[in-house]
């Protein structure tokens, strides 16, 4: 982690998740919250790891968890998920996977249809950091 005491932000960076594809951080900690940038079904070199919707979502969740762990947190402490789906027909399956993966109380969530470039899902998350 890299800190910037002047503005109270801490950058989180790990080699256990795909590198950023642009000028952004994998995650930032601010005011006790961890903000993880959108992750998709990519391997550690940033190459698409395509397959069924279920496969792509599980790879995406694995990437989010790797970044959360690098910050000392877990996606199981998420307060909000932002989900971006290429095809809203996958909404039901997405809910089923979240039900298997998470435990109540479930975090707040927004699901938005978007034109993703050759992959089916992207997820960003806000997590409450442990005390």
MDAnalysis code that builds the backbone (N, CA, C; Angstrom):
import MDAnalysis as mda
import numpy as np

u = mda.Universe.empty(393, n_residues=131, atom_resindex=np.repeat(np.arange(131), 3), trajectory=True)
u.add_TopologyAttr("name", ["N", "CA", "C"] * 131)
u.add_TopologyAttr("resid", np.arange(1, 132))
u.add_TopologyAttr("resname", ["UNK", "UNK", "UNK", "UNK", "UNK", "UNK", "UNK", "UNK", "UNK", "UNK", "UNK", "UNK", "UNK", "UNK", "UNK", "UNK", "UNK", "UNK", "UNK", "UNK", "UNK", "UNK", "UNK", "UNK", "UNK", "UNK", "UNK", "UNK", "UNK", "UNK", "UNK", "UNK", "UNK", "UNK", "UNK", "UNK", "UNK", "UNK", "UNK", "UNK", "UNK", "UNK", "UNK", "UNK", "UNK", "UNK", "UNK", "UNK", "UNK", "UNK", "UNK", "UNK", "UNK", "UNK", "UNK", "UNK", "UNK", "UNK", "UNK", "UNK", "UNK", "UNK", "UNK", "UNK", "UNK", "UNK", "UNK", "UNK", "UNK", "UNK", "UNK", "UNK", "UNK", "UNK", "UNK", "UNK", "UNK", "UNK", "UNK", "UNK", "UNK", "UNK", "UNK", "UNK", "UNK", "UNK", "UNK", "UNK", "UNK", "UNK", "UNK", "UNK", "UNK", "UNK", "UNK", "UNK", "UNK", "UNK", "UNK", "UNK", "UNK", "UNK", "UNK", "UNK", "UNK", "UNK", "UNK", "UNK", "UNK", "UNK", "UNK", "UNK", "UNK", "UNK", "UNK", "UNK", "UNK", "UNK", "UNK", "UNK", "UNK", "UNK", "UNK", "UNK", "UNK", "UNK", "UNK", "UNK", "UNK", "UNK", "UNK"])
u.atoms.positions = np.array([
    [0.844, -1.180, 0.000],
    [0.000, 0.000, 0.000],
    [0.886, 1.239, 0.000],
    [0.431, 2.261, -0.678],
    [1.138, 3.533, -0.722],
    [0.239, 4.594, -0.109],
    [0.764, 5.361, 0.825],
    [-0.035, 6.373, 1.497],
    [0.226, 7.765, 0.965],
    [-0.767, 8.601, 1.053],
    [-0.652, 10.012, 0.728],
    [-1.270, 10.750, 1.896],
    [-0.451, 11.018, 2.919],
    [-0.958, 11.612, 4.159],
    [-1.597, 12.978, 3.927],
    [-1.164, 13.675, 2.913],
    [-1.677, 15.022, 2.665],
    [-3.185, 15.015, 2.440],
    [-3.701, 14.020, 1.736],
    [-5.137, 13.975, 1.449],
    [-5.835, 12.805, 2.123],
    [-5.114, 12.016, 2.928],
    [-5.732, 10.924, 3.664],
    [-6.152, 9.744, 2.814],
    [-5.469, 9.514, 1.715],
    [-5.771, 8.393, 0.828],
    [-4.631, 7.386, 0.867],
    [-4.985, 6.104, 0.796],
    [-3.976, 5.050, 0.700],
    [-4.278, 4.212, -0.528],
    [-3.299, 4.110, -1.410],
    [-3.448, 3.302, -2.617],
    [-3.183, 1.838, -2.286],
    [-3.998, 0.956, -2.834],
    [-3.810, -0.485, -2.682],
    [-3.418, -1.051, -4.040],
    [-2.347, -1.828, -4.038],
    [-1.845, -2.432, -5.272],
    [-1.398, -3.845, -4.960],
    [-1.803, -4.823, -5.759],
    [-1.365, -6.200, -5.568],
    [-1.080, -6.849, -6.907],
    [-0.144, -7.767, -6.900],
    [0.134, -8.570, -8.097],
    [-0.778, -9.785, -8.177],
    [-1.661, -9.958, -7.191],
    [-2.586, -11.092, -7.169],
    [-3.909, -10.795, -7.866],
    [-3.954, -9.677, -8.572],
    [-5.120, -9.287, -9.376],
    [-4.590, -8.601, -10.637],
    [-5.413, -8.495, -11.667],
    [-4.946, -7.858, -12.904],
    [-4.491, -6.423, -12.667],
    [-3.477, -5.986, -13.395],
    [-3.034, -4.595, -13.258],
    [-4.074, -3.653, -13.860],
    [-4.114, -2.407, -13.390],
    [-5.026, -1.436, -13.998],
    [-4.738, -1.277, -15.492],
    [-5.793, -1.077, -16.257],
    [-5.651, -0.919, -17.705],
    [-5.563, 0.552, -18.099],
    [-5.448, 1.436, -17.111],
    [-5.395, 2.871, -17.390],
    [-4.842, 3.620, -16.199],
    [-5.120, 4.894, -16.154],
    [-4.604, 5.759, -15.085],
    [-5.550, 5.760, -13.896],
    [-5.591, 4.642, -13.196],
    [-6.386, 4.514, -11.974],
    [-5.738, 3.469, -11.082],
    [-6.131, 3.476, -9.822],
    [-5.617, 2.515, -8.844],
    [-6.515, 1.295, -8.805],
    [-5.950, 0.151, -8.414],
    [-6.792, -1.022, -8.178],
    [-7.800, -0.699, -7.077],
    [-7.337, 0.023, -6.051],
    [-8.222, 0.397, -4.950],
    [-7.620, 1.565, -4.188],
    [-8.495, 2.258, -3.458],
    [-8.107, 3.373, -2.594],
    [-8.824, 3.195, -1.263],
    [-8.101, 3.418, -0.168],
    [-8.716, 3.462, 1.156],
    [-8.869, 4.921, 1.547],
    [-10.074, 5.283, 1.971],
    [-10.360, 6.646, 2.438],
    [-11.441, 6.582, 3.508],
    [-11.189, 7.224, 4.634],
    [-12.182, 7.336, 5.708],
    [-12.779, 5.996, 6.121],
    [-11.938, 4.972, 6.234],
    [-12.405, 3.671, 6.701],
    [-13.135, 2.838, 5.673],
    [-13.127, 3.290, 4.440],
    [-13.768, 2.543, 3.359],
    [-12.735, 2.203, 2.292],
    [-12.905, 1.035, 1.698],
    [-12.059, 0.576, 0.595],
    [-12.883, 0.645, -0.685],
    [-12.405, 1.400, -1.640],
    [-13.074, 1.553, -2.939],
    [-12.265, 0.779, -3.975],
    [-12.819, -0.330, -4.459],
    [-12.118, -1.148, -5.453],
    [-12.648, -0.804, -6.836],
    [-11.729, -0.496, -7.740],
    [-12.090, -0.173, -9.121],
    [-12.732, -1.379, -9.796],
    [-13.502, -1.117, -10.821],
    [-14.173, -2.180, -11.555],
    [-13.207, -3.268, -11.999],
    [-13.595, -4.505, -11.723],
    [-12.814, -5.670, -12.118],
    [-13.673, -6.536, -13.026],
    [-13.004, -7.243, -13.903],
    [-13.694, -8.144, -14.814],
    [-12.994, -9.482, -14.848],
    [-13.356, -10.322, -15.809],
    [-12.774, -11.659, -15.914],
    [-11.421, -11.636, -16.631],
    [-10.401, -11.186, -15.894],
    [-9.060, -11.071, -16.459],
    [-8.071, -11.840, -15.596],
    [-7.037, -12.401, -16.233],
    [-6.004, -13.099, -15.471],
    [-4.991, -12.084, -14.937],
    [-3.958, -12.574, -14.299],
    [-2.991, -11.697, -13.638],
    [-2.179, -10.847, -14.608],
    [-2.176, -11.219, -15.882],
    [-1.486, -10.410, -16.899],
    [-2.446, -9.440, -17.587],
    [-3.708, -9.448, -17.180],
    [-4.689, -8.556, -17.782],
    [-5.326, -9.109, -19.043],
    [-5.154, -10.406, -19.295],
    [-5.744, -11.056, -20.472],
    [-7.128, -11.572, -20.103],
    [-8.090, -11.370, -20.989],
    [-9.456, -11.847, -20.732],
    [-9.472, -13.343, -20.467],
    [-10.226, -13.741, -19.425],
    [-10.407, -15.146, -19.065],
    [-11.883, -15.464, -19.315],
    [-12.212, -15.710, -20.574],
    [-13.604, -15.824, -20.988],
    [-14.146, -17.227, -20.813],
    [-15.449, -17.324, -20.699],
    [-16.127, -18.609, -20.565],
    [-17.601, -18.367, -20.368],
    [-18.232, -19.234, -19.604],
    [-19.651, -19.048, -19.302],
    [-19.811, -17.808, -18.427],
    [-21.037, -17.333, -18.302],
    [-21.283, -16.194, -17.432],
    [-20.814, -16.514, -16.016],
    [-21.147, -17.703, -15.516],
    [-20.749, -18.109, -14.166],
    [-19.225, -18.048, -14.009],
    [-18.503, -18.597, -14.968],
    [-17.043, -18.577, -14.913],
    [-16.525, -17.141, -14.845],
    [-17.026, -16.282, -15.714],
    [-16.556, -14.895, -15.752],
    [-16.866, -14.170, -14.449],
    [-18.041, -14.422, -13.862],
    [-18.383, -13.753, -12.609],
    [-17.495, -14.253, -11.469],
    [-17.237, -15.553, -11.421],
    [-16.388, -16.085, -10.349],
    [-14.949, -15.585, -10.468],
    [-14.428, -15.456, -11.677],
    [-13.089, -14.886, -11.875],
    [-13.090, -13.431, -11.404],
    [-14.134, -12.707, -11.738],
    [-14.252, -11.304, -11.327],
    [-14.281, -11.181, -9.807],
    [-15.078, -12.019, -9.138],
    [-15.141, -11.997, -7.675],
    [-13.791, -12.366, -7.057],
    [-13.085, -13.308, -7.667],
    [-11.754, -13.693, -7.182],
    [-10.795, -12.507, -7.258],
    [-10.863, -11.742, -8.350],
    [-10.006, -10.555, -8.493],
    [-10.335, -9.516, -7.432],
    [-11.626, -9.296, -7.187],
    [-12.037, -8.340, -6.158],
    [-11.533, -8.783, -4.784],
    [-11.672, -10.065, -4.491],
    [-11.234, -10.580, -3.194],
    [-9.722, -10.439, -3.025],
    [-8.948, -10.656, -4.082],
    [-7.490, -10.514, -3.995],
    [-7.100, -9.084, -3.640],
    [-7.781, -8.111, -4.218],
    [-7.488, -6.707, -3.916],
    [-7.928, -6.382, -2.490],
    [-9.108, -6.866, -2.110],
    [-9.584, -6.628, -0.742],
    [-8.593, -7.208, 0.271],
    [-8.125, -8.427, 0.031],
    [-7.172, -9.059, 0.948],
    [-5.866, -8.280, 1.031],
    [-5.418, -7.711, -0.096],
    [-4.191, -6.907, -0.092],
    [-4.349, -5.674, 0.803],
    [-5.582, -5.224, 0.960],
    [-5.865, -4.063, 1.815],
    [-6.149, -4.468, 3.252],
    [-6.217, -5.787, 3.517],
    [-6.542, -6.255, 4.852],
    [-8.035, -6.350, 5.103],
    [-8.805, -6.518, 4.042],
    [-10.267, -6.563, 4.143],
    [-10.793, -7.793, 3.407],
    [-12.107, -7.878, 3.279],
    [-12.762, -8.980, 2.574],
    [-13.996, -8.443, 1.857],
    [-14.300, -9.001, 0.689],
    [-15.522, -8.544, 0.019],
    [-16.769, -8.965, 0.786],
    [-16.608, -9.829, 1.769],
    [-17.744, -10.213, 2.598],
    [-18.131, -9.100, 3.570],
    [-17.320, -8.027, 3.613],
    [-17.653, -6.833, 4.391],
    [-18.099, -5.692, 3.479],
    [-18.502, -6.040, 2.265],
    [-18.928, -5.024, 1.299],
    [-20.193, -4.319, 1.766],
    [-20.236, -3.026, 1.487],
    [-21.453, -2.255, 1.755],
    [-22.194, -1.931, 0.461],
    [-21.476, -2.001, -0.657],
    [-22.107, -1.715, -1.953],
    [-21.356, -2.408, -3.074],
    [-22.105, -3.011, -3.995],
    [-21.574, -3.534, -5.249],
    [-22.174, -2.735, -6.394],
    [-21.351, -2.419, -7.372],
    [-21.821, -1.884, -8.642],
    [-21.565, -2.956, -9.684],
    [-22.612, -3.444, -10.320],
    [-22.480, -4.538, -11.284],
    [-22.865, -4.018, -12.667],
    [-22.032, -4.310, -13.641],
    [-22.234, -3.878, -15.020],
    [-22.350, -5.133, -15.869],
    [-23.522, -5.349, -16.438],
    [-23.798, -6.562, -17.221],
    [-23.907, -6.229, -18.706],
    [-23.287, -7.050, -19.518],
    [-23.429, -6.908, -20.967],
    [-24.838, -7.305, -21.398],
    [-25.407, -8.317, -20.729],
    [-26.732, -8.824, -21.092],
    [-27.557, -9.010, -19.818],
    [-28.631, -8.250, -19.688],
    [-29.470, -8.334, -18.493],
    [-30.159, -9.693, -18.373],
    [-30.092, -10.509, -19.402],
    [-30.617, -11.874, -19.303],
    [-29.835, -12.681, -18.260],
    [-28.636, -12.210, -17.895],
    [-27.820, -12.880, -16.884],
    [-28.140, -12.421, -15.466],
    [-29.110, -11.532, -15.300],
    [-29.439, -10.977, -13.986],
    [-29.813, -12.074, -12.988],
    [-30.649, -13.016, -13.384],
    [-31.076, -14.082, -12.473],
    [-29.881, -14.925, -12.027],
    [-29.031, -15.310, -12.965],
    [-27.859, -16.120, -12.615],
    [-26.908, -15.329, -11.720],
    [-26.749, -14.032, -11.993],
    [-25.922, -13.183, -11.146],
    [-26.436, -13.218, -9.709],
    [-27.755, -13.082, -9.527],
    [-28.341, -13.137, -8.188],
    [-28.072, -14.477, -7.519],
    [-28.198, -15.559, -8.268],
    [-27.946, -16.898, -7.710],
    [-26.497, -17.031, -7.238],
    [-25.563, -16.514, -8.024],
    [-24.147, -16.600, -7.656],
    [-23.874, -15.743, -6.423],
    [-24.421, -14.533, -6.381],
    [-24.245, -13.695, -5.196],
    [-24.826, -14.387, -3.953],
    [-25.958, -15.060, -4.105],
    [-26.569, -15.768, -2.971],
    [-25.660, -16.882, -2.474],
    [-24.976, -17.568, -3.382],
    [-24.028, -18.621, -3.003],
    [-22.766, -18.039, -2.374],
    [-22.339, -16.897, -2.870],
    [-21.043, -16.329, -2.513],
    [-21.084, -15.484, -1.241],
    [-22.190, -14.766, -1.035],
    [-22.317, -13.830, 0.088],
    [-23.313, -14.347, 1.113],
    [-23.246, -13.772, 2.313],
    [-24.191, -14.088, 3.369],
    [-24.930, -12.809, 3.765],
    [-26.188, -12.940, 4.226],
    [-26.918, -11.759, 4.699],
    [-26.219, -11.143, 5.922],
    [-26.357, -9.862, 6.151],
    [-27.121, -8.949, 5.316],
    [-26.349, -8.623, 4.040],
    [-27.039, -8.713, 2.921],
    [-26.412, -8.439, 1.633],
    [-26.141, -6.947, 1.484],
    [-25.065, -6.598, 0.777],
    [-24.769, -5.180, 0.559],
    [-25.769, -4.547, -0.405],
    [-25.789, -3.232, -0.396],
    [-26.551, -2.508, -1.411],
    [-25.931, -2.836, -2.766],
    [-26.747, -2.732, -3.824],
    [-26.223, -3.066, -5.146],
    [-26.968, -2.282, -6.216],
    [-26.220, -1.892, -7.225],
    [-26.778, -1.309, -8.437],
    [-26.339, -2.190, -9.589],
    [-27.266, -2.527, -10.489],
    [-26.932, -3.331, -11.663],
    [-27.317, -2.530, -12.899],
    [-26.353, -2.360, -13.788],
    [-26.535, -1.501, -14.951],
    [-26.154, -2.257, -16.219],
    [-27.009, -2.225, -17.254],
    [-26.615, -2.820, -18.535],
    [-25.635, -1.897, -19.261],
    [-24.535, -2.478, -19.749],
    [-23.528, -1.695, -20.478],
    [-22.991, -2.514, -21.648],
    [-22.359, -1.839, -22.575],
    [-21.777, -2.505, -23.733],
    [-20.312, -2.838, -23.436],
    [-20.097, -3.926, -22.697],
    [-18.736, -4.350, -22.374],
    [-18.070, -4.933, -23.618],
    [-16.760, -4.736, -23.712],
    [-16.007, -5.140, -24.892],
    [-15.548, -6.599, -24.785],
    [-16.364, -7.523, -25.246],
    [-16.019, -8.946, -25.355],
    [-15.895, -9.664, -24.010],
    [-16.559, -9.183, -22.981],
    [-16.706, -9.932, -21.738],
    [-18.068, -9.573, -21.154],
    [-18.539, -10.361, -20.186],
    [-19.946, -10.299, -19.789],
    [-20.243, -9.527, -18.514],
    [-19.238, -9.273, -17.665],
    [-19.508, -8.651, -16.372],
    [-18.314, -7.852, -15.884],
    [-18.611, -6.754, -15.210],
    [-17.617, -5.969, -14.478],
    [-18.271, -5.593, -13.151],
    [-17.482, -5.615, -12.080],
    [-18.014, -5.297, -10.757],
    [-17.043, -4.365, -10.042],
    [-17.582, -3.309, -9.416],
    [-16.795, -2.519, -8.470],
    [-17.440, -2.675, -7.104],
    [-16.698, -2.355, -6.055],
    [-17.209, -2.602, -4.709],
    [-16.662, -1.574, -3.732],
    [-17.473, -1.258, -2.731],
    [-17.062, -0.446, -1.587],
    [-17.164, -1.339, -0.358],
    [-16.073, -1.377, 0.403],
    [-15.977, -2.279, 1.562],
    [-15.642, -1.476, 2.813],
    [-16.297, -1.822, 3.902],
    [-15.955, -1.234, 5.191],
    [-14.689, -1.937, 5.691],
    [-13.674, -1.134, 6.003],
    [-12.408, -1.676, 6.502],
    [-12.606, -2.166, 7.941],
    [-11.881, -3.235, 8.326],
    [-11.977, -3.698, 9.715],
    [-11.445, -2.639, 10.676],
    [-11.963, -2.652, 11.893],
    [-11.513, -1.676, 12.906],
    [-10.102, -1.964, 13.370],
])
